[in-house]
Amino acid sequence: VLLRSTGGGEAGAPVDARVVAAWDALIALLGPVPWPDVEVRVVDGLDSLAISLPGMILVHPDLCDQPLRLSWLYLVHELAHQWLGGLTVIRADASVVESLVDVLALRIVTGVLGEAAAAPVLATHRRGLGSGPPDVRDRSATVLAQWDRDRGLGVTRWARAEVDAGRTALERTGRRHALDIGDRERWA
């Protein structure tokens, strides 16, 4: 399945029309990615359910067997990584990076499906507060705090500024922008 850097794409397993709408919403928010297309490909043997690389998202077959609402949420998260991790290199604790991408993806999901779409995602993060390893608890705590604070608007503004800096760095130097997000004041 291909998603075009200028918007639109093909719907078909594992990408449904909602994923294409989310892709278009990300492009409207953050601008196009600097590669022509993003290919979504199902691959056996991945260590995770999905991974995003510049211009490609690899999906484990097990993700395709998940309920549609879960699989497309994973894909929206990985699509957001085309900008945050693809266009920019993020130097930070993985749980912080993933939580910020979760919040951005949640903003996009609620924009496509409405506020009610946030409920199952937020419920998952509430469960994460009380169980799992510390990185899961930290990730959940960050997502819930950002969502409760301003529905992710601060993270969205931060992402837009960092992506603009990344695009400028790529145009000027040919290298991806590296950012350090240890200073929570920048995105909180």
N, C-alpha and C positions, 0 to 999 in steps of 0.2 A: 504494500500500500504506500502511496506517495502523498505527502502533504507539500504543497508548494510554498516557497518562502514569501510569496506575495499574497498568500491566502488561498483558501479552498483546497480541495484534494479529493481523493477517491474514498468513498465509504466501502467497507467490506471487511470481513473478519481479519484482524481483531479490532478494526476501527469502524465505529458506527457514526451516524450523522452527528451525534452530540460531540464526538471527539473533533470532528471537522469544525463544528461551531466553536468549540473551546479553542482550537488552533487559531481560528480567525479572531477570537477575542484577545488572545495573547498577542497576535500581530498588531491589532488595533492599540493595545496598551503599550507594547514594548518595541514595535517596529519590526521589520523583516529581519530574519537571520541572514548572515552573510553567505550562506551556501544555497544553491538553487532549490533543493528539495530536502525533505526529511523522509527517509524510508522507514517504515515500521515493518519489522520482519520477525516471524516466529522462529525461534532457534532452540533446539534441544540442548541440554547440558549446561544451562546458565546456573550460576550459584544463587541468583536472586530471581524474583518474578519478572523484573524488567530492569534495563539499564539504558541510559541515554549517553550517546556519543555525538559529537558534532555531525549532524546530517543523518543520523541513524538512531533508531530505538530498537533494541533487541528485546523480545518478549518470550518468556518461558511458556511452553504449551499449557502448563497448569493454570496460568493466568487466563487463558482463553476458556477454561472450564469453570471459572469463578462466575458468580452471578454478574450479570451485565453491569449493574450499578458499581460493583467493586472493580471490575476490570477497567472500566472507562475512567474511574478515578485514578487508578494507577497510571494510566496512559496520560492523563492531563498533568499529573505530577512530573512524569518523564518529559513531556513536552516543555514544561517550564524550565527544565534543565537545559534545553537547547540554548537558552539565554544565560541562565545562572549555572555555570559550569561548562557550557559549550562556548559561548561568546566571551565569557569572563572565567578566569581561574580563581576559585575561591579558596583562600587559606584560612581555615577555621576548623573547629571540632565538627566532625561529621553530623552529630545530632543537631547542632545549631543550623548548619547548612540545610539539612533535610527538613527541619521544622520551618525555616523561612520559606522554602520551596513549597511545603505543605500549605502554609498560609496563603501564598500567592495562588496556588492551584485551587484552594477553597474559594478564594475571591472569584476566580474564573468560573468555577462550577456553579456558584450561586448566581452569577450573572447569566449563565446559560439556562439553568433550571429553576432559579428562584431560591429564596432563603430556606425553604424547607429542605433543600438538598444538603444543607450543612448538618442537619440533625444526626444522620448515621456516622458521619465523619467525626463530629464532636463527641458522640457517645463512645466511639472507639478510643479517642484520646483520653476521655475521662476514665475509661477502664485501664488505660496505659499508666495513669497516675498511680494506681494501687498495685500494679503487678509488673513483672518483667525487670530486666536489668536497668541500672541507672541511666544508660543512654536513652532507653525507651521512655522512662519517667521524665527525663529532662526534655526530650523532644515533645512529649505530650504537654508538659507544663508550659513550654514556650508557645506552642500552637494555641492552647486555650487562653493564655494571657493576652496574646496579640489579638485573638478574635474577640475576647470579652472587652478589650480596651477600645478598639475602634473598627472592628470587623475587618482587620487586616489592611486598613488604608495606609498606615505608616510603613508597613512592609512593601506595599505596592509602590508608594512614592520612592522608597529606597531602591527597589528593584529597577524602576524606570531610570533613576539617576545613574546607577551602576552600569546598566546596559548602555546608556548613552555614552558613558566614559569608556566602556569596552569597545563600542563601535568606533569612537574617535581614535582610541589607541590602535585598533586594527588598521584603520585607514592611514594613520600617520606612520606607524612603525612596521606594520605587517604582523605584529604579535598580539596575542590576546592580552587583555587587561587583567592584571592580578590584583585582587582586593583582599584586604584583611578585615574581617567583620567582627573582630574581638570587641570593638567599641560599640556597645549596645545602644548608645545614644544616637547612632547613625540610623538605626532602623526601628528603635523602640518608640 
